[in-house]
């Protein structure tokens, strides 16, 4: 099998362990002075690219490139990807709010320049839960796509993916180049070791702008208002089925 180049998308998001709260302007969640980290689905994407190299060897998976779009601090996320095993990184630097279509357009331009054989993305980012970028990128490129992947393999330049669907699992195959989006059960991402974290600081990281790529960032959506969920009363423990039925009948009035 001839050598492959894999492009992996990563995004900097509020850490999944942080209890989010709405900002004072009610335009989104508060992002100031809170911990940020790599989107968990993107960690899985990086891990899968590294595992494909470990399985097939350096002569097959020749290069792994990490790509992120966002503000200057997105470089911290890219360094994490480099510490996990990516060879080099590309940062599309912008402070603009990026919708999935804008990200897909930026990615498509980078794909046109880098010409990877496989693009792996997390199925969604945990900040917007849009689950759109991978599909939009495939549409812009005219490439086949395999979303919600729980298993990925490549044999003789044929991509085979097991997908998680509502009714169970679906196995699809495709020629390369192709797009894959990762689901949670695909793998368990590794922790970057201290030596690899130090090595990552010396790996190449290229910075470009949307203007360099010829992409105009435009907002097509407007967030009108973001509010906290309504507070609910605490639940009640019941000791028996009879007691449950009594409360449903006489207190909740649903029976």
N, C-alpha and C positions, 0 to 999 in steps of 0.2 A: 504494500500500500504506500502510495506517495505521501510526502510530508504534508501536515496540516497546520494551519494557523487558526487559533481560537481567539475571538474577541469576547470579553466578558464585561457586561455593564454593572456598575455599582453606584449606589446612591447613599448619601449621608442623610440620616433621619434621626429624630429623637429616639433615644434608646428605648427598647421595648419594655424595660423594667421601670421606666419613669411613669409616674401617675400624671397623665396629661391634664391640663386645665385650659379653659378658654381665655384668650388674651382680653385686655380691657376694651379694645376696640370691637370685640366680637367678630373678628374677621378670620379667626383660625385659632389654633392652639398656641400657647405661650412657648416660644423657642429660646428665649433669652435665659442665660444662666442655668441651662439644663444639659444633662449629658447627651451627647450625640454619638452614634456609632453607625456601622454599616447595616443597611437594610438586611434583615435576617434571610430573606429569600435570595438576596444577592450573595451573601456568604455561601449559601448552598451552590450557587452558580460558579463561584470561584473554586470552591472545593471540587466540584464535578470536573471542571477543566483540568485541575491538577491531578485528579484521580485518573482521568483519561490518559494523561501523559505517563503516570506511573504504571498504568496497565500496558500501554502500547509502546512506551519508550520515547526517548528524546528524538530518535530518528523519525518517528511518526508524527507526534505532536511537537512540532519544531518550535513554536512560539505561542505564548499566552500573553495577550495584551488586555490590560484593564482600562476601562473608559468610564469617566464620570462627567456629568454636566452640573455646574452649580458654582457657588461662591468659593473664595480662596480656601476655606477650611475643608472643602471637599478633597483637597490634597492629602489630608490626614487619612481619609477613607481609602484613597488610592494607595497610600503607603501600607495600609493594612493588607490590601490585596496583594501587593508586592511581597510582603512578609509571608503571606500564605503560599506563594509560589509563582505568581505572575512574573513575567520577565521585564516588562516595561509598562508604562502607564501614559495615558493621554487625558488631559484635563481641559474640557471646554469651559472656560471661566466666564461666568455671568452671574450677576446679582438679580437678574430678572426672575419673576415667578414663572416656572416652566410647567406647561400643561403637557400631557402625554404626546400629543401630536408634535409639539415643538421638539421634545426630546427625540422622538422617532426621526424627525427630519435631520437633527444634528447627528444622530447615530448613522443615518443613511449616508451622509456626506463622509463621515469617517470611514465607513465601510467601503465607500467608493475609492478612498485613498489607500486604505490598508489592505483591501482585498482578502479578508479572512475567509476560511472555508466554513467556519461554524461560528455563530453568534449565540451565546448563552446569556439569558437574562433571568432575574427573578420574576415569577409570574405577576407580582405586584409589589408596590412599596407600601409599608405599613402606615405611612402618613396620609396618603390619599386613597389607598385601596382601589385604584382605578382599574388595574388589570387590563391595560390597553396598549402599552408601549410596544411589547413584543409583536402583537398582532398588526399594529399600524406599521411597524418597521418592515415586517414581511410583505405587507401590501405595497409599501413604497418601493421596495426592492424587487418585487415580483418573485420572492423566494418561497419555497415551501416552509411550513411551520409545524412544530409539534409542541403543544402547550401542556401545562400541568404535568410535567414529566416526573415519574417516580422511578424510572430506570432508563439509562442512556448507554448505548454502545455504538461503535463504528466498526464495520467490517468491509474491507475493500471499497472504501469511500461510499458506503451505504450506511446511512444513519438509521438506527433502530431505537424507537422510544416506546416505553410503556407509559400510557397516560392514565391519570386518575379521572374517571368520569362518574356520573351519578349512579349508574348501574353496575359499577365495578371497575375493571381495568380494560383498556383498549391498547393493542399493540399496533403501531404504525411504522412504516419504513419510508425513507426518502433518499434521493440522491443529494449530494452536496453541491453547492452551498445551501445552508438551511438555518432556520431560527429555532431555538429551543427555549421554552420558559420552564422554570423549575418549581416543583411543589415541595412541601415540607418533608415528605418521606423519602426524598431522593437520596439524601445522605446526612451525616452528622459532621458539620464543619470542624476542622481542626483548630486548635489554638496555635497562633504563631509563636515559635520559640524565640527566646531573647537573641540568639545569634542571627536568626533570620530577620528579626526586627532591625537589627543593626545593619545587616546586609541590604535591607530594603531602602535604607537612606541613601545608598550609593547607586541604586538602579535608576535608569533613565525615566524622567517624567517630563513629558512635553506639554506645554501650555499653549492653547489656541483660543480664539474668540469665535462667537457665532458669525461675526463679520468676516473673519478669515475663511470660514466655511461657506460663506454666501447664504446664510440663513437669517431671515428676519424673524425675531421673536415677537409674536403678537398674542395678546390674550383674547380668547374667544369665549371664555366663560367668566361670569362675575359671581363672586360669593356675596350673597345679600346679607346673611347673618349666620353666626354660629353660636349655639347656646348649649349650656350644660343639660344633660338628661334630667328629666323631672325626678325629684327625690321620691323614693317609695318607702312604705313602712316595712319594717323587718318581718320576716316570715315567722310562722309559728310551728312548733313541733307538736305533733299529736301522738298519743299513745296507742291508738288502735284505729282500725278501719271504721268502726262505729262512731268514734269521736270525730274522725275526718268527715264522714257523711253528715253528722250533726252540724258541724261548723259550716260546711258547704250549703246546707239547707237553711240554717237559721241565721248565720252571720253574713256569709257571702251572698246568699239569696240566688245561687246559681242552679239549684236543684228544685 
